[in-house]
Amino acid sequence: MGAIENLDQLHQASLAAVQLPLLTRERFADLVGLTHATVFSMCDRGYLPTLHLGGRRVFVNMEALRAMCADKVLS
């Protein structure tokens, strides 16, 4: 049992090491308190930076959004 726990911990650590700063549009909407439809529309119009993976999978790029916000604050 100890070996499986260690493998699981290793797997979790490796996932954390390669995670990208991406959220699904649905998760982003839930976190910021907007409707899914509003966030989908904002993404479609280019108001939120997105990354398209595998056809219909669209993610909000949180690092790009952070950089956009920092640019607005600093300018």
Phi and psi restraints in degrees (value plus and minus 20) as a CYANA .aco file:
   2 GLY   PHI     -82.1   -42.1
   2 GLY   PSI     -58.7   -18.7
   3 ALA   PHI     -85.3   -45.3
   3 ALA   PSI     -60.1   -20.1
   4 ILE   PHI     -85.8   -45.8
   4 ILE   PSI     -61.5   -21.5
   5 GLU   PHI     -81.6   -41.6
   5 GLU   PSI     -62.2   -22.2
   6 ASN   PHI     -85.7   -45.7
   6 ASN   PSI     -59.7   -19.7
   7 LEU   PHI     -84.9   -44.9
   7 LEU   PSI     -59.2   -19.2
   8 ASP   PHI     -84.5   -44.5
   8 ASP   PSI     -62.2   -22.2
   9 GLN   PHI     -83.8   -43.8
   9 GLN   PSI     -60.7   -20.7
  10 LEU   PHI     -83.8   -43.8
  10 LEU   PSI     -62.7   -22.7
  11 HIS   PHI     -82.0   -42.0
  11 HIS   PSI     -65.4   -25.4
  12 GLN   PHI     -82.3   -42.3
  12 GLN   PSI     -61.1   -21.1
  13 ALA   PHI     -85.4   -45.4
  13 ALA   PSI     -59.8   -19.8
  14 SER   PHI     -88.9   -48.9
  14 SER   PSI     -55.7   -15.7
  15 LEU   PHI     -85.0   -45.0
  15 LEU   PSI     -62.0   -22.0
  16 ALA   PHI     -84.2   -44.2
  16 ALA   PSI     -54.0   -14.0
  17 ALA   PHI     -90.6   -50.6
  17 ALA   PSI     -47.1    -7.1
  18 VAL   PHI    -129.6   -89.6
  18 VAL   PSI     -13.5    26.5
  19 GLN   PHI     -87.4   -47.4
  19 GLN   PSI     117.3   157.3
  20 LEU   PHI    -115.4   -75.4
  20 LEU   PSI     135.5   175.5
  21 PRO   PHI     -97.9   -57.9
  21 PRO   PSI      45.2    85.2
  22 LEU   PHI    -142.2  -102.2
  22 LEU   PSI     123.0   163.0
  23 LEU   PHI    -148.6  -108.6
  23 LEU   PSI     124.6   164.6
  24 THR   PHI     -83.5   -43.5
  24 THR   PSI     137.0   177.0
  25 ARG   PHI     -80.6   -40.6
  25 ARG   PSI     -57.1   -17.1
  26 GLU   PHI     -85.5   -45.5
  26 GLU   PSI     -64.6   -24.6
  27 ARG   PHI     -85.2   -45.2
  27 ARG   PSI     -61.3   -21.3
  28 PHE   PHI     -79.8   -39.8
  28 PHE   PSI     -67.1   -27.1
  29 ALA   PHI     -78.4   -38.4
  29 ALA   PSI     -65.6   -25.6
  30 ASP   PHI     -81.7   -41.7
  30 ASP   PSI     -60.4   -20.4
  31 LEU   PHI     -90.1   -50.1
  31 LEU   PSI     -56.5   -16.5
  32 VAL   PHI    -116.0   -76.0
  32 VAL   PSI     -24.0    16.0
  33 GLY   PHI      61.9   101.9
  33 GLY   PSI       6.1    46.1
  34 LEU   PHI    -126.6   -86.6
  34 LEU   PSI     141.4   181.4
  35 THR   PHI     -93.5   -53.5
  35 THR   PSI     137.0   177.0
  36 HIS   PHI     -79.6   -39.6
  36 HIS   PSI     -61.8   -21.8
  37 ALA   PHI     -81.2   -41.2
  37 ALA   PSI     -58.7   -18.7
  38 THR   PHI     -85.0   -45.0
  38 THR   PSI     -65.3   -25.3
  39 VAL   PHI     -87.5   -47.5
  39 VAL   PSI     -59.9   -19.9
  40 PHE   PHI     -78.4   -38.4
  40 PHE   PSI     -64.2   -24.2
  41 SER   PHI     -85.3   -45.3
  41 SER   PSI     -62.5   -22.5
  42 MET   PHI     -81.3   -41.3
  42 MET   PSI     -59.2   -19.2
  43 CYS   PHI     -87.4   -47.4
  43 CYS   PSI     -64.7   -24.7
  44 ASP   PHI     -81.5   -41.5
  44 ASP   PSI     -53.2   -13.2
  45 ARG   PHI    -107.8   -67.8
  45 ARG   PSI     -23.8    16.2
  46 GLY   PHI      65.9   105.9
  46 GLY   PSI      -9.3    30.7
  47 TYR   PHI     -94.3   -54.3
  47 TYR   PSI     -44.8    -4.8
  48 LEU   PHI    -138.7   -98.7
  48 LEU   PSI     117.6   157.6
  49 PRO   PHI     -92.6   -52.6
  49 PRO   PSI     111.1   151.1
  50 THR   PHI    -148.0  -108.0
  50 THR   PSI     143.5   183.5
  51 LEU   PHI    -151.1  -111.1
  51 LEU   PSI     106.8   146.8
  52 HIS   PHI    -119.9   -79.9
  52 HIS   PSI     105.5   145.5
  53 LEU   PHI    -145.9  -105.9
  53 LEU   PSI     107.6   147.6
  54 GLY   PHI      38.8    78.8
  54 GLY   PSI      30.9    70.9
  55 GLY   PHI      68.4   108.4
  55 GLY   PSI    -119.4   -79.4
  56 ARG   PHI    -115.7   -75.7
  56 ARG   PSI     -21.4    18.6
  57 ARG   PHI     -99.5   -59.5
  57 ARG   PSI      97.5   137.5
  58 VAL   PHI    -143.5  -103.5
  58 VAL   PSI     113.0   153.0
  59 PHE   PHI    -144.4  -104.4
  59 PHE   PSI     126.9   166.9
  60 VAL   PHI    -103.8   -63.8
  60 VAL   PSI     106.8   146.8
  61 ASN   PHI    -105.9   -65.9
  61 ASN   PSI      81.7   121.7
  62 MET   PHI     -87.8   -47.8
  62 MET   PSI     -54.4   -14.4
  63 GLU   PHI     -87.5   -47.5
  63 GLU   PSI     -62.2   -22.2
  64 ALA   PHI     -85.4   -45.4
  64 ALA   PSI     -57.3   -17.3
  65 LEU   PHI     -85.6   -45.6
  65 LEU   PSI     -61.9   -21.9
  66 ARG   PHI     -80.7   -40.7
  66 ARG   PSI     -63.6   -23.6
  67 ALA   PHI     -84.5   -44.5
  67 ALA   PSI     -60.3   -20.3
  68 MET   PHI     -81.1   -41.1
  68 MET   PSI     -64.7   -24.7
  69 CYS   PHI     -85.0   -45.0
  69 CYS   PSI     -61.8   -21.8
  70 ALA   PHI     -82.6   -42.6
  70 ALA   PSI     -60.2   -20.2
  71 ASP   PHI     -82.7   -42.7
  71 ASP   PSI     -60.1   -20.1
  72 LYS   PHI     -87.1   -47.1
  72 LYS   PSI     -60.6   -20.6
  73 VAL   PHI     -88.5   -48.5
  73 VAL   PSI     -59.6   -19.6
  74 LEU   PHI    -102.6   -62.6
  74 LEU   PSI     -34.1     5.9
